[in-house]
Amino acid sequence: MSYSLYSPFVSAGYFHYNHQNHTSPPPTTSASPPSLYRRRREGSSYLTRSLDPMEVGGLDSKGKTFRSAKEMWREEIGEGDETKKTQWYKDGVSYWEGVEASVDGVLGGYGHVNDADILGSEVFLRTLMQERLVNGGTNQHLVALDCGSGIGRITKNLLIRYFNEVDLLEPVEQFLDVARENLASVGSETHKATNFFCVPLQEFTPAAQRYDVIWVQWCIGHLTDDDFVAFFNRAKGCLKPGGFFVVKENLAKTGFVLDKEDHSITRSDPYYKQLFRRCGLHLYLTRDQKGLPQELFAVKMYALTVDTPPKVHKTRSKTRSNRPQIIK
Ligand SMILES: C[S@@+](CC[C@H](N)C(=O)[O-])C[C@H]1O[C@@H](n2cnc3c(N)ncnc32)[C@H](O)[C@@H]1O
């Protein structure tokens, strides 16, 4: 996916495998090689033509260009065609069912970025907890939801240390089974994985007011725009007061990149912001993930809140200048 752990655009007119940095392909049990190893090309004809992100063109992993996201979605899921949309989701899950249930597998062969990813997430999470939760969350019973959790990589390496309970949501059964095994030996009575939901995000409604943090990383690209908005709208009521969403995803430089193999899209920053706005969410804080290999997509973390963030002073320091801000 666009979890990409993908590679950068090159001038070739099609995606090709990443021979240049000699990375080996990610482990799969299916015959088709996973798309994470592909480079993406940079075109110029479909660069930003208007300010509406939905009107900005994009391309797919086979090099086909689209004039707009609307055009791409019309082709992929039709208009009101439930059969086509169901197939889109089935194909996405089938792709992951063919991937080895390991860190390397869920990271598209880039298992070695795990440490940098977790470190970036931890710094971001700590800042947010300090600012958003009463007493930074100390002496409270904290609960998180790990969406599209895969084998529980993020829960195991990060969330379980900060939250008393973590629920995992993952549509691929074999990943969730491995997550259960991986998490059986970590944590403690007071820091544990509680629920394992084997269901896709577009069908999930979390329990009301259960979560302090809902973590969505490298999985929301599987959702159509409408299901993206519907999910966050349902999930808003599941946050406790002071709670927040973290969305951590790859970014397309412009428009979007459709992955024909795993049936996901990589959206651009303006595309995300427009969807967050449609969800009625406020952008509280953003950070760029540092330390990933250059050939990968840029990765950004967004913290989103239901409540309106307080106004900031104009004299705020440069390092804090990207927060909090209303999505424009
Ligand atoms: C690149 S992996 C990332 C796993 C995990 N978030 C991590 O960072 O280790 C993408 C995950 O999204 C899951 N996924 C695919 N379609 C999904 C959907 N419709 N809803 C939720 N998760 C989905 C896949 O099964 C897979 O576990």
The ligand as an SDF file (V2000), in Angstrom:
LIG
                    3D

 27 29  0  0  0  0  0  0  0  0999 V2000
    0.6320   -1.7470    5.8740 C   0  0  0  0  0  0  0  0  0  0  0  0
   -0.2900   -2.7490    6.9740 S   0  0  0  0  0  0  0  0  0  0  0  0
   -0.0800   -1.7920    8.4460 C   0  0  0  0  0  0  0  0  0  0  0  0
   -0.3690   -2.5510    9.7020 C   0  0  0  0  0  0  0  0  0  0  0  0
   -0.1680   -1.7270   10.9840 C   0  0  0  0  0  0  0  0  0  0  0  0
   -0.9880   -0.5400   11.0000 N   0  0  0  0  0  0  0  0  0  0  0  0
    1.2850   -1.3620   11.1470 C   0  0  0  0  0  0  0  0  0  0  0  0
    1.6270   -0.1850   10.8940 O   0  0  0  0  0  0  0  0  0  0  0  0
    2.0590   -2.2270   11.4940 O   0  0  0  0  0  0  0  0  0  0  0  0
   -1.9720   -2.3860    6.4620 C   0  0  0  0  0  0  0  0  0  0  0  0
   -3.0310   -3.0580    7.3050 C   0  0  0  0  0  0  0  0  0  0  0  0
   -4.3220   -2.5500    6.9520 O   0  0  0  0  0  0  0  0  0  0  0  0
   -5.2210   -3.6350    7.0150 C   0  0  0  0  0  0  0  0  0  0  0  0
   -6.4490   -3.3430    6.2370 N   0  0  0  0  0  0  0  0  0  0  0  0
   -6.7190   -3.6080    4.9440 C   0  0  0  0  0  0  0  0  0  0  0  0
   -7.9580   -3.2190    4.6360 N   0  0  0  0  0  0  0  0  0  0  0  0
   -8.4970   -2.6820    5.7670 C   0  0  0  0  0  0  0  0  0  0  0  0
   -9.7670   -2.1240    6.0950 C   0  0  0  0  0  0  0  0  0  0  0  0
  -10.7360   -2.0320    5.1880 N   0  0  0  0  0  0  0  0  0  0  0  0
   -9.9710   -1.7120    7.3690 N   0  0  0  0  0  0  0  0  0  0  0  0
   -8.9830   -1.8090    8.2920 C   0  0  0  0  0  0  0  0  0  0  0  0
   -7.7660   -2.3240    8.0350 N   0  0  0  0  0  0  0  0  0  0  0  0
   -7.5220   -2.7560    6.7870 C   0  0  0  0  0  0  0  0  0  0  0  0
   -4.4190   -4.7720    6.4410 C   0  0  0  0  0  0  0  0  0  0  0  0
   -4.9930   -6.0310    6.6900 O   0  0  0  0  0  0  0  0  0  0  0  0
   -3.0780   -4.5590    7.1190 C   0  0  0  0  0  0  0  0  0  0  0  0
   -3.0080   -5.1940    8.3490 O   0  0  0  0  0  0  0  0  0  0  0  0
  1  2  1  0
  2  3  1  0
  2 10  1  0
  3  4  1  0
  4  5  1  0
  5  6  1  0
  5  7  1  0
  7  8  2  0
  7  9  1  0
 10 11  1  0
 11 12  1  0
 11 26  1  0
 12 13  1  0
 13 14  1  0
 13 24  1  0
 14 15  1  0
 14 23  1  0
 15 16  2  0
 16 17  1  0
 17 18  1  0
 17 23  2  0
 18 19  1  0
 18 20  2  0
 20 21  1  0
 21 22  2  0
 22 23  1  0
 24 25  1  0
 24 26  1  0
 26 27  1  0
M  CHG  2   2   1   9  -1
M  END
$$$$
